[in-house]
Amino acid sequence: MVQQAAKEVIPLLTPYKMGQFELSHRVVLAPLTRCRSYGNVPQPHAAVYYSQRATRGGLLIAEATGVSATAQGYPETPGIWTQEQVEAWKPIVDAVRRKGAIFVCQIWHVGRVSTNELQPNGDAPISSTDKQISPDAESGTAYSKPRRLRTDEVSGIVDDFRRAARNAIQAGFDAVEIHGAHGYLLEQFMKDSCNDRTDQYGGSLENRCRLAVEVVDAVVREVGARRVGIRLSPFVDFVDCVDSDPVALGHYMVQQLNRHSGLLYCHMVEPRMATVDGRRQIPHGLLPFRKAFHGTFIAAGGYDREDGNKVVAEGYADLVAYGRLFLANPDLPRRFELDVALNKYDRSTFYTQDPIVGYTDYPFFEEEDGKNEESV
Ligand SMILES: Cc1cc2nc3c(=O)[nH]c(=O)nc-3n(C[C@H](O)[C@H](O)[C@H](O)COP(=O)(O)O)c2cc1C
């Protein structure tokens, strides 16, 4: 790394100070749901998977992790609302921290992106609304009709996020990332296509963002702003969750985040989540939010080595989160350093519940001198 840097500065591999954390590079593991946490309890194989992707001074964001028994929308996703789950996370966090990486837990509630089968007692999933998501013809997924949360139930959701954050810190995570993206519960309140409420959590932009803001405020009070990041996707239109004015929505949220001095980061997803393989142009629609936010800004969605270097060099983002490329390349920062070929990801095993296939078995790059130790 030192010799390489003398020859060529690779922007993604330059150090960065994020709050109290000294990052040695800017290649972040994006949160990736992997559906291998049986009974919502993270398993020992996750320690192998995450520590494979850990580097000294690297930032890893763990997969979306449920804040309560009603938070699940996919089979075998991890939770962090019971003591058993907290205890199960501890050795995983330890394995990552032993490698010197910074590990953040993404805390999550799916809201209506769920089915009765995944809910306690077969109940309806909860949401801002009782409008059902239209069935996804491509994947064959049909989500159940949700139940609109009563006004007096909303504070319970805030409390679930607060407790999950405390549990995550107790499990040893360095920080939490509030999942405010991709059409899940917080976005179901934020976006006007799926918030049809008439109480103080519906109607105006301020009202629609109220739940997300209350969650941020409560989590900051619980664990401190320096341990709180958030992921937002104002432009993304996943699971029928769209806003008629995503720029205003993003701006409003950034203003609310700026009230918390020292907030760890704001992580945003580019206007279209990449759905096609191969090259494409990243729209770079996040620039207004990057400029308005006072702290560390992470961009994600469709980045490769070249795009990542470009946006870091231009100051468009401080850090770049990689999803599918990091999933398939446990040594992604090292491969970027060497500028070598990448493993291809296998979409068919993204969410399969088998712990072995497509999980911890993606190969590391074999260096000719036999020294396959990370130097970034
Ligand atoms: C298998 C898979 C699981 C994902 N799980 C999550 C998740 O748990 N939380 C989240 O915020 N985004 C999730 N995403 C979105 C990724 O974090 C990322 O934003 C997306 O893959 C686009 O980035 P990429 O082009 O680098 O893959 C997931 C994506 C994939 C492919």
The ligand as an SDF file (V2000), in Angstrom:
LIG
                    3D

 31 33  0  0  0  0  0  0  0  0999 V2000
  -28.4180   -9.2100   -1.5890 C   0  0  0  0  0  0  0  0  0  0  0  0
  -28.7320   -7.7770   -1.2550 C   0  0  0  0  0  0  0  0  0  0  0  0
  -29.2000   -7.4780    0.0050 C   0  0  0  0  0  0  0  0  0  0  0  0
  -29.4330   -6.1520    0.3650 C   0  0  0  0  0  0  0  0  0  0  0  0
  -29.8230   -5.8710    1.6480 N   0  0  0  0  0  0  0  0  0  0  0  0
  -29.9080   -4.5830    2.0660 C   0  0  0  0  0  0  0  0  0  0  0  0
  -30.1380   -4.2720    3.4270 C   0  0  0  0  0  0  0  0  0  0  0  0
  -30.2360   -5.1390    4.2870 O   0  0  0  0  0  0  0  0  0  0  0  0
  -30.2270   -2.9680    3.7730 N   0  0  0  0  0  0  0  0  0  0  0  0
  -30.0960   -1.9550    2.8450 C   0  0  0  0  0  0  0  0  0  0  0  0
  -30.1910   -0.7710    3.2090 O   0  0  0  0  0  0  0  0  0  0  0  0
  -29.8470   -2.2300    1.5510 N   0  0  0  0  0  0  0  0  0  0  0  0
  -29.7200   -3.4990    1.1460 C   0  0  0  0  0  0  0  0  0  0  0  0
  -29.3950   -3.7780   -0.1520 N   0  0  0  0  0  0  0  0  0  0  0  0
  -29.0110   -2.6740   -1.0440 C   0  0  0  0  0  0  0  0  0  0  0  0
  -27.4820   -2.5060   -1.0040 C   0  0  0  0  0  0  0  0  0  0  0  0
  -27.0340   -2.0630    0.2610 O   0  0  0  0  0  0  0  0  0  0  0  0
  -26.9870   -1.5030   -2.0810 C   0  0  0  0  0  0  0  0  0  0  0  0
  -27.5330   -0.2320   -1.8130 O   0  0  0  0  0  0  0  0  0  0  0  0
  -27.4040   -1.9710   -3.4730 C   0  0  0  0  0  0  0  0  0  0  0  0
  -26.9760   -3.3010   -3.6890 O   0  0  0  0  0  0  0  0  0  0  0  0
  -26.7820   -1.0770   -4.5580 C   0  0  0  0  0  0  0  0  0  0  0  0
  -25.3930   -1.0390   -4.4290 O   0  0  0  0  0  0  0  0  0  0  0  0
  -24.4180   -1.9310   -5.3580 P   0  0  0  0  0  0  0  0  0  0  0  0
  -24.6690   -1.4780   -6.7650 O   0  0  0  0  0  0  0  0  0  0  0  0
  -23.0310   -1.5590   -4.8790 O   0  0  0  0  0  0  0  0  0  0  0  0
  -24.7570   -3.3630   -5.1620 O   0  0  0  0  0  0  0  0  0  0  0  0
  -29.2130   -5.1030   -0.5580 C   0  0  0  0  0  0  0  0  0  0  0  0
  -28.7840   -5.4260   -1.8490 C   0  0  0  0  0  0  0  0  0  0  0  0
  -28.5250   -6.7420   -2.2070 C   0  0  0  0  0  0  0  0  0  0  0  0
  -28.0100   -7.0460   -3.5740 C   0  0  0  0  0  0  0  0  0  0  0  0
  1  2  1  0
  2  3  1  0
  2 30  2  0
  3  4  2  0
  4  5  1  0
  4 28  1  0
  5  6  2  0
  6  7  1  0
  6 13  1  0
  7  8  2  0
  7  9  1  0
  9 10  1  0
 10 11  2  0
 10 12  1  0
 12 13  2  0
 13 14  1  0
 14 15  1  0
 14 28  1  0
 15 16  1  0
 16 17  1  0
 16 18  1  0
 18 19  1  0
 18 20  1  0
 20 21  1  0
 20 22  1  0
 22 23  1  0
 23 24  1  0
 24 25  2  0
 24 26  1  0
 24 27  1  0
 28 29  2  0
 29 30  1  0
 30 31  1  0
M  END
$$$$
